[in-house]
Amino acid sequence: MTEGKKIFHGALMGGIEQYKTLNLGSPLEVESQVYDAINQTKGRRLIITPGCTYPLSVPDRNLIAMRRAVDTYASTRKSK
C-alpha cells in the first residue's frame, strides 16, 4: 500500500489477502491486515477490499471483522 500510494495519486483499493487471511484466517488476523493497510496509508485515499474477488467459503465472521475494523478506525477519527 505504501508503494502504491507513491505511484498512484487516486484512491487505493486493497489491504486484505483474500485466500489465506480472509478465507482461512481468524477475525483478529483480518482486523490486523485492515489496521496495517490504514497505517500504511495514514487512512487516506484507501478503500479496504480483498486483493481480488474472494471465495464464497469466506466465513461471515471474517467479513464482519473487516467491516468492524474500518468502523472502529472511523469512530476514533471522529472523536479527535
Biopython code that builds the backbone (N, CA, C, O; Angstrom):
import numpy as np
from Bio.PDB.StructureBuilder import StructureBuilder

atoms = [
    (1, "MET", "N", (0.826, -1.177, 0.000)),
    (1, "MET", "CA", (0.000, 0.000, 0.000)),
    (1, "MET", "C", (0.882, 1.257, 0.000)),
    (1, "MET", "O", (0.577, 2.236, -0.682)),
    (2, "THR", "N", (1.957, 1.220, 0.758)),
    (2, "THR", "CA", (2.841, 2.384, 0.822)),
    (2, "THR", "C", (3.408, 2.712, -0.550)),
    (2, "THR", "O", (3.395, 3.871, -0.965)),
    (3, "GLU", "N", (3.901, 1.712, -1.252)),
    (3, "GLU", "CA", (4.460, 1.929, -2.592)),
    (3, "GLU", "C", (3.387, 2.367, -3.576)),
    (3, "GLU", "O", (3.610, 3.269, -4.383)),
    (4, "GLY", "N", (2.230, 1.735, -3.511)),
    (4, "GLY", "CA", (1.137, 2.093, -4.409)),
    (4, "GLY", "C", (0.718, 3.539, -4.246)),
    (4, "GLY", "O", (0.391, 4.211, -5.224)),
    (5, "LYS", "N", (0.726, 4.015, -3.023)),
    (5, "LYS", "CA", (0.324, 5.396, -2.754)),
    (5, "LYS", "C", (1.310, 6.389, -3.366)),
    (5, "LYS", "O", (0.926, 7.489, -3.762)),
    (6, "LYS", "N", (2.585, 5.992, -3.439)),
    (6, "LYS", "CA", (3.596, 6.864, -4.047)),
    (6, "LYS", "C", (3.412, 6.951, -5.563)),
    (6, "LYS", "O", (3.654, 7.995, -6.168)),
    (7, "ILE", "N", (2.986, 5.855, -6.159)),
    (7, "ILE", "CA", (2.877, 5.767, -7.612)),
    (7, "ILE", "C", (1.547, 6.311, -8.116)),
    (7, "ILE", "O", (1.499, 7.014, -9.126)),
    (8, "PHE", "N", (0.470, 5.987, -7.412)),
    (8, "PHE", "CA", (-0.877, 6.327, -7.864)),
    (8, "PHE", "C", (-1.459, 7.384, -6.942)),
    (8, "PHE", "O", (-1.431, 7.223, -5.722)),
    (9, "HIS", "N", (-1.974, 8.440, -7.495)),
    (9, "HIS", "CA", (-2.439, 9.563, -6.675)),
    (9, "HIS", "C", (-3.939, 9.536, -6.384)),
    (9, "HIS", "O", (-4.449, 10.431, -5.711)),
    (10, "GLY", "N", (-4.647, 8.530, -6.876)),
    (10, "GLY", "CA", (-6.056, 8.370, -6.552)),
    (10, "GLY", "C", (-6.214, 7.478, -5.335)),
    (10, "GLY", "O", (-5.254, 7.232, -4.604)),
    (11, "ALA", "N", (-7.412, 7.002, -5.123)),
    (11, "ALA", "CA", (-7.682, 6.092, -4.010)),
    (11, "ALA", "C", (-7.134, 4.701, -4.325)),
    (11, "ALA", "O", (-7.205, 4.244, -5.466)),
    (12, "LEU", "N", (-6.598, 4.043, -3.328)),
    (12, "LEU", "CA", (-6.114, 2.674, -3.458)),
    (12, "LEU", "C", (-7.174, 1.720, -2.934)),
    (12, "LEU", "O", (-7.887, 2.029, -1.979)),
    (13, "MET", "N", (-7.270, 0.573, -3.560)),
    (13, "MET", "CA", (-8.181, -0.469, -3.093)),
    (13, "MET", "C", (-7.354, -1.701, -2.763)),
    (13, "MET", "O", (-6.530, -2.135, -3.569)),
    (14, "GLY", "N", (-7.571, -2.264, -1.586)),
    (14, "GLY", "CA", (-6.844, -3.468, -1.190)),
    (14, "GLY", "C", (-6.679, -3.519, 0.310)),
    (14, "GLY", "O", (-7.414, -2.874, 1.058)),
    (15, "GLY", "N", (-5.707, -4.291, 0.733)),
    (15, "GLY", "CA", (-5.379, -4.376, 2.145)),
    (15, "GLY", "C", (-5.620, -5.730, 2.778)),
    (15, "GLY", "O", (-5.022, -6.044, 3.807)),
    (16, "ILE", "N", (-6.495, -6.550, 2.176)),
    (16, "ILE", "CA", (-6.808, -7.851, 2.764)),
    (16, "ILE", "C", (-6.433, -8.955, 1.780)),
    (16, "ILE", "O", (-6.869, -8.946, 0.629)),
    (17, "GLU", "N", (-5.634, -9.890, 2.234)),
    (17, "GLU", "CA", (-5.277, -11.043, 1.409)),
    (17, "GLU", "C", (-6.476, -11.984, 1.417)),
    (17, "GLU", "O", (-6.900, -12.448, 2.476)),
    (18, "GLN", "N", (-7.022, -12.267, 0.235)),
    (18, "GLN", "CA", (-8.331, -12.917, 0.146)),
    (18, "GLN", "C", (-8.349, -14.421, 0.381)),
    (18, "GLN", "O", (-9.371, -14.944, 0.824)),
    (19, "TYR", "N", (-7.286, -15.124, 0.111)),
    (19, "TYR", "CA", (-7.336, -16.582, 0.243)),
    (19, "TYR", "C", (-6.916, -17.055, 1.630)),
    (19, "TYR", "O", (-7.696, -17.697, 2.334)),
    (20, "LYS", "N", (-5.694, -16.741, 2.019)),
    (20, "LYS", "CA", (-5.215, -17.240, 3.309)),
    (20, "LYS", "C", (-5.868, -16.498, 4.480)),
    (20, "LYS", "O", (-6.410, -17.126, 5.389)),
    (21, "THR", "N", (-5.817, -15.176, 4.457)),
    (21, "THR", "CA", (-6.303, -14.421, 5.616)),
    (21, "THR", "C", (-7.819, -14.337, 5.665)),
    (21, "THR", "O", (-8.428, -14.742, 6.655)),
    (22, "LEU", "N", (-8.432, -13.819, 4.617)),
    (22, "LEU", "CA", (-9.877, -13.619, 4.659)),
    (22, "LEU", "C", (-10.633, -14.941, 4.687)),
    (22, "LEU", "O", (-11.635, -15.072, 5.390)),
    (23, "ASN", "N", (-10.162, -15.904, 3.934)),
    (23, "ASN", "CA", (-10.864, -17.185, 3.840)),
    (23, "ASN", "C", (-10.532, -18.124, 5.003)),
    (23, "ASN", "O", (-11.423, -18.769, 5.555)),
    (24, "LEU", "N", (-9.266, -18.201, 5.368)),
    (24, "LEU", "CA", (-8.839, -19.208, 6.354)),
    (24, "LEU", "C", (-8.362, -18.633, 7.684)),
    (24, "LEU", "O", (-8.193, -19.372, 8.654)),
    (25, "GLY", "N", (-8.144, -17.323, 7.735)),
    (25, "GLY", "CA", (-7.618, -16.708, 8.951)),
    (25, "GLY", "C", (-8.695, -16.452, 9.986)),
    (25, "GLY", "O", (-9.878, -16.719, 9.774)),
    (26, "SER", "N", (-8.250, -15.935, 11.090)),
    (26, "SER", "CA", (-9.169, -15.585, 12.175)),
    (26, "SER", "C", (-9.636, -14.138, 12.006)),
    (26, "SER", "O", (-9.011, -13.363, 11.281)),
    (27, "PRO", "N", (-10.722, -13.777, 12.665)),
    (27, "PRO", "CA", (-11.147, -12.380, 12.632)),
    (27, "PRO", "C", (-10.048, -11.414, 13.094)),
    (27, "PRO", "O", (-9.936, -10.306, 12.570)),
    (28, "LEU", "N", (-9.239, -11.833, 14.070)),
    (28, "LEU", "CA", (-8.148, -10.964, 14.533)),
    (28, "LEU", "C", (-7.098, -10.748, 13.447)),
    (28, "LEU", "O", (-6.541, -9.656, 13.335)),
    (29, "GLU", "N", (-6.824, -11.774, 12.649)),
    (29, "GLU", "CA", (-5.873, -11.629, 11.545)),
    (29, "GLU", "C", (-6.425, -10.686, 10.475)),
    (29, "GLU", "O", (-5.683, -9.893, 9.895)),
    (30, "VAL", "N", (-7.715, -10.776, 10.222)),
    (30, "VAL", "CA", (-8.355, -9.881, 9.258)),
    (30, "VAL", "C", (-8.255, -8.444, 9.761)),
    (30, "VAL", "O", (-7.841, -7.552, 9.020)),
    (31, "GLU", "N", (-8.628, -8.224, 11.002)),
    (31, "GLU", "CA", (-8.562, -6.881, 11.576)),
    (31, "GLU", "C", (-7.136, -6.343, 11.540)),
    (31, "GLU", "O", (-6.927, -5.159, 11.274)),
    (32, "SER", "N", (-6.167, -7.191, 11.801)),
    (32, "SER", "CA", (-4.765, -6.774, 11.770)),
    (32, "SER", "C", (-4.359, -6.277, 10.385)),
    (32, "SER", "O", (-3.645, -5.282, 10.266)),
    (33, "GLN", "N", (-4.810, -6.964, 9.344)),
    (33, "GLN", "CA", (-4.484, -6.516, 7.992)),
    (33, "GLN", "C", (-5.185, -5.196, 7.658)),
    (33, "GLN", "O", (-4.620, -4.351, 6.963)),
    (34, "VAL", "N", (-6.393, -5.021, 8.144)),
    (34, "VAL", "CA", (-7.086, -3.750, 7.921)),
    (34, "VAL", "C", (-6.286, -2.615, 8.558)),
    (34, "VAL", "O", (-6.025, -1.598, 7.915)),
    (35, "TYR", "N", (-5.899, -2.791, 9.816)),
    (35, "TYR", "CA", (-5.156, -1.736, 10.512)),
    (35, "TYR", "C", (-3.797, -1.496, 9.877)),
    (35, "TYR", "O", (-3.323, -0.360, 9.849)),
    (36, "ASP", "N", (-3.162, -2.545, 9.366)),
    (36, "ASP", "CA", (-1.881, -2.380, 8.682)),
    (36, "ASP", "C", (-2.054, -1.521, 7.429)),
    (36, "ASP", "O", (-1.253, -0.620, 7.180)),
    (37, "ALA", "N", (-3.081, -1.792, 6.650)),
    (37, "ALA", "CA", (-3.337, -1.000, 5.438)),
    (37, "ALA", "C", (-3.637, 0.457, 5.805)),
    (37, "ALA", "O", (-3.170, 1.382, 5.140)),
    (38, "ILE", "N", (-4.414, 0.648, 6.862)),
    (38, "ILE", "CA", (-4.728, 2.006, 7.306)),
    (38, "ILE", "C", (-3.456, 2.726, 7.738)),
    (38, "ILE", "O", (-3.252, 3.891, 7.396)),
    (39, "ASN", "N", (-2.610, 2.041, 8.482)),
    (39, "ASN", "CA", (-1.358, 2.658, 8.937)),
    (39, "ASN", "C", (-0.443, 3.000, 7.766)),
    (39, "ASN", "O", (0.187, 4.057, 7.763)),
    (40, "GLN", "N", (-0.365, 2.121, 6.779)),
    (40, "GLN", "CA", (0.498, 2.375, 5.635)),
    (40, "GLN", "C", (0.044, 3.583, 4.819)),
    (40, "GLN", "O", (0.864, 4.262, 4.202)),
    (41, "THR", "N", (-1.245, 3.846, 4.815)),
    (41, "THR", "CA", (-1.788, 4.947, 4.019)),
    (41, "THR", "C", (-2.219, 6.132, 4.876)),
    (41, "THR", "O", (-2.743, 7.123, 4.368)),
    (42, "LYS", "N", (-1.996, 6.018, 6.163)),
    (42, "LYS", "CA", (-2.467, 7.032, 7.118)),
    (42, "LYS", "C", (-3.979, 7.238, 7.008)),
    (42, "LYS", "O", (-4.502, 8.301, 7.344)),
    (43, "GLY", "N", (-4.673, 6.192, 6.527)),
    (43, "GLY", "CA", (-6.120, 6.229, 6.433)),
    (43, "GLY", "C", (-6.659, 7.141, 5.343)),
    (43, "GLY", "O", (-7.843, 7.476, 5.342)),
    (44, "ARG", "N", (-5.817, 7.536, 4.436)),
    (44, "ARG", "CA", (-6.244, 8.462, 3.373)),
    (44, "ARG", "C", (-6.174, 7.772, 2.013)),
    (44, "ARG", "O", (-5.273, 6.980, 1.738)),
    (45, "ARG", "N", (-7.157, 8.101, 1.170)),
    (45, "ARG", "CA", (-7.215, 7.561, -0.194)),
    (45, "ARG", "C", (-7.175, 6.033, -0.165)),
    (45, "ARG", "O", (-6.433, 5.414, -0.928)),
    (46, "LEU", "N", (-7.968, 5.432, 0.708)),
    (46, "LEU", "CA", (-7.946, 3.983, 0.882)),
    (46, "LEU", "C", (-9.364, 3.430, 0.918)),
    (46, "LEU", "O", (-10.228, 3.934, 1.636)),
    (47, "ILE", "N", (-9.583, 2.395, 0.138)),
    (47, "ILE", "CA", (-10.814, 1.622, 0.188)),
    (47, "ILE", "C", (-10.398, 0.208, 0.556)),
    (47, "ILE", "O", (-9.712, -0.457, -0.221)),
    (48, "ILE", "N", (-10.799, -0.258, 1.721)),
    (48, "ILE", "CA", (-10.414, -1.593, 2.177)),
    (48, "ILE", "C", (-11.180, -2.637, 1.370)),
    (48, "ILE", "O", (-12.411, -2.649, 1.358)),
    (49, "THR", "N", (-10.441, -3.505, 0.701)),
    (49, "THR", "CA", (-11.020, -4.595, -0.077)),
    (49, "THR", "C", (-10.074, -5.777, -0.046)),
    (49, "THR", "O", (-8.900, -5.620, 0.287)),
    (50, "PRO", "N", (-10.568, -6.961, -0.391)),
    (50, "PRO", "CA", (-9.662, -8.074, -0.638)),
    (50, "PRO", "C", (-8.827, -7.747, -1.883)),
    (50, "PRO", "O", (-9.182, -6.858, -2.656)),
    (51, "GLY", "N", (-7.734, -8.457, -2.069)),
    (51, "GLY", "CA", (-6.870, -8.219, -3.215)),
    (51, "GLY", "C", (-7.560, -8.470, -4.540)),
    (51, "GLY", "O", (-7.171, -7.900, -5.559)),
    (52, "CYS", "N", (-8.557, -9.297, -4.541)),
    (52, "CYS", "CA", (-9.312, -9.636, -5.737)),
    (52, "CYS", "C", (-10.660, -10.177, -5.247)),
    (52, "CYS", "O", (-11.016, -9.986, -4.085)),
    (53, "THR", "N", (-11.392, -10.833, -6.106)),
    (53, "THR", "CA", (-12.611, -11.462, -5.615)),
    (53, "THR", "C", (-12.227, -12.511, -4.582)),
    (53, "THR", "O", (-11.108, -13.024, -4.601)),
    (54, "TYR", "N", (-13.132, -12.826, -3.696)),
    (54, "TYR", "CA", (-12.807, -13.805, -2.658)),
    (54, "TYR", "C", (-13.728, -15.011, -2.780)),
    (54, "TYR", "O", (-14.824, -14.918, -3.332)),
    (55, "PRO", "N", (-13.264, -16.155, -2.253)),
    (55, "PRO", "CA", (-14.059, -17.375, -2.347)),
    (55, "PRO", "C", (-15.380, -17.252, -1.582)),
    (55, "PRO", "O", (-15.465, -16.537, -0.583)),
    (56, "LEU", "N", (-16.391, -17.946, -2.055)),
    (56, "LEU", "CA", (-17.679, -17.950, -1.361)),
    (56, "LEU", "C", (-17.597, -18.627, -0.001)),
    (56, "LEU", "O", (-18.509, -18.499, 0.815)),
    (57, "SER", "N", (-16.516, -19.343, 0.243)),
    (57, "SER", "CA", (-16.344, -20.035, 1.522)),
    (57, "SER", "C", (-15.824, -19.123, 2.636)),
    (57, "SER", "O", (-15.635, -19.587, 3.761)),
    (58, "VAL", "N", (-15.591, -17.847, 2.354)),
    (58, "VAL", "CA", (-15.131, -16.928, 3.396)),
    (58, "VAL", "C", (-16.176, -16.876, 4.500)),
    (58, "VAL", "O", (-17.354, -16.641, 4.232)),
    (59, "PRO", "N", (-15.751, -17.093, 5.741)),
    (59, "PRO", "CA", (-16.716, -17.064, 6.849)),
    (59, "PRO", "C", (-17.278, -15.652, 7.067)),
    (59, "PRO", "O", (-16.560, -14.657, 6.964)),
    (60, "ASP", "N", (-18.548, -15.594, 7.364)),
    (60, "ASP", "CA", (-19.186, -14.303, 7.643)),
    (60, "ASP", "C", (-18.448, -13.551, 8.741)),
    (60, "ASP", "O", (-18.339, -12.327, 8.680)),
    (61, "ARG", "N", (-17.941, -14.260, 9.741)),
    (61, "ARG", "CA", (-17.272, -13.598, 10.863)),
    (61, "ARG", "C", (-16.054, -12.795, 10.383)),
    (61, "ARG", "O", (-15.713, -11.777, 10.986)),
    (62, "ASN", "N", (-15.396, -13.242, 9.301)),
    (62, "ASN", "CA", (-14.241, -12.511, 8.798)),
    (62, "ASN", "C", (-14.660, -11.268, 8.012)),
    (62, "ASN", "O", (-13.984, -10.240, 8.067)),
    (63, "LEU", "N", (-15.755, -11.361, 7.294)),
    (63, "LEU", "CA", (-16.271, -10.176, 6.609)),
    (63, "LEU", "C", (-16.736, -9.139, 7.631)),
    (63, "LEU", "O", (-16.525, -7.939, 7.457)),
    (64, "ILE", "N", (-17.365, -9.620, 8.692)),
    (64, "ILE", "CA", (-17.815, -8.736, 9.764)),
    (64, "ILE", "C", (-16.613, -8.098, 10.458)),
    (64, "ILE", "O", (-16.653, -6.916, 10.801)),
    (65, "ALA", "N", (-15.547, -8.868, 10.667)),
    (65, "ALA", "CA", (-14.333, -8.338, 11.297)),
    (65, "ALA", "C", (-13.709, -7.243, 10.443)),
    (65, "ALA", "O", (-13.227, -6.240, 10.969)),
    (66, "MET", "N", (-13.717, -7.433, 9.122)),
    (66, "MET", "CA", (-13.175, -6.426, 8.217)),
    (66, "MET", "C", (-13.969, -5.124, 8.369)),
    (66, "MET", "O", (-13.387, -4.047, 8.500)),
    (67, "ARG", "N", (-15.269, -5.229, 8.351)),
    (67, "ARG", "CA", (-16.124, -4.046, 8.495)),
    (67, "ARG", "C", (-15.973, -3.415, 9.877)),
    (67, "ARG", "O", (-15.906, -2.192, 9.996)),
    (68, "ARG", "N", (-15.921, -4.236, 10.910)),
    (68, "ARG", "CA", (-15.798, -3.722, 12.278)),
    (68, "ARG", "C", (-14.502, -2.925, 12.441)),
    (68, "ARG", "O", (-14.499, -1.875, 13.084)),
    (69, "ALA", "N", (-13.412, -3.411, 11.868)),
    (69, "ALA", "CA", (-12.133, -2.707, 11.978)),
    (69, "ALA", "C", (-12.208, -1.341, 11.299)),
    (69, "ALA", "O", (-11.694, -0.357, 11.830)),
    (70, "VAL", "N", (-12.837, -1.276, 10.144)),
    (70, "VAL", "CA", (-12.996, 0.006, 9.450)),
    (70, "VAL", "C", (-13.871, 0.939, 10.284)),
    (70, "VAL", "O", (-13.542, 2.113, 10.450)),
    (71, "ASP", "N", (-14.979, 0.427, 10.807)),
    (71, "ASP", "CA", (-15.872, 1.250, 11.630)),
    (71, "ASP", "C", (-15.170, 1.752, 12.887)),
    (71, "ASP", "O", (-15.362, 2.899, 13.290)),
    (72, "THR", "N", (-14.360, 0.900, 13.506)),
    (72, "THR", "CA", (-13.622, 1.295, 14.708)),
    (72, "THR", "C", (-12.648, 2.402, 14.390)),
    (72, "THR", "O", (-12.545, 3.373, 15.139)),
    (73, "TYR", "N", (-11.932, 2.272, 13.292)),
    (73, "TYR", "CA", (-10.999, 3.323, 12.883)),
    (73, "TYR", "C", (-11.762, 4.622, 12.615)),
    (73, "TYR", "O", (-11.341, 5.690, 13.061)),
    (74, "ALA", "N", (-12.860, 4.540, 11.902)),
    (74, "ALA", "CA", (-13.636, 5.740, 11.567)),
    (74, "ALA", "C", (-14.157, 6.429, 12.829)),
    (74, "ALA", "O", (-14.147, 7.657, 12.917)),
    (75, "SER", "N", (-14.604, 5.653, 13.786)),
    (75, "SER", "CA", (-15.160, 6.262, 15.005)),
    (75, "SER", "C", (-14.065, 6.920, 15.845)),
    (75, "SER", "O", (-14.325, 7.920, 16.516)),
    (76, "THR", "N", (-12.850, 6.377, 15.819)),
    (76, "THR", "CA", (-11.758, 7.016, 16.578)),
    (76, "THR", "C", (-11.329, 8.316, 15.897)),
    (76, "THR", "O", (-10.907, 9.256, 16.571)),
    (77, "ARG", "N", (-11.432, 8.376, 14.577)),
    (77, "ARG", "CA", (-11.088, 9.611, 13.848)),
    (77, "ARG", "C", (-12.110, 10.710, 14.152)),
    (77, "ARG", "O", (-11.742, 11.880, 14.258)),
    (78, "LYS", "N", (-13.366, 10.351, 14.291)),
    (78, "LYS", "CA", (-14.405, 11.348, 14.567)),
    (78, "LYS", "C", (-14.268, 11.933, 15.956)),
    (78, "LYS", "O", (-14.626, 13.089, 16.182)),
    (79, "SER", "N", (-13.746, 11.139, 16.901)),
    (79, "SER", "CA", (-13.660, 11.603, 18.286)),
    (79, "SER", "C", (-12.448, 12.498, 18.527)),
    (79, "SER", "O", (-12.293, 13.046, 19.619)),
    (80, "LYS", "N", (-11.589, 12.652, 17.521)),
    (80, "LYS", "CA", (-10.389, 13.508, 17.705)),
    (80, "LYS", "C", (-10.692, 14.947, 17.427)),
    (80, "LYS", "O", (-9.807, 15.796, 17.532)),
]
sb = StructureBuilder()
sb.init_structure("model")
sb.init_model(0)
sb.init_chain("A")
sb.init_seg("    ")
for serial, (resi, resn, name, xyz) in enumerate(atoms, 1):
    if name == "N":
        sb.init_residue(resn, " ", resi, " ")
    sb.init_atom(name, np.array(xyz, "f"), 0.0, 1.0, " ", f" {name:<3s}", serial, name[0])
structure = sb.get_structure()
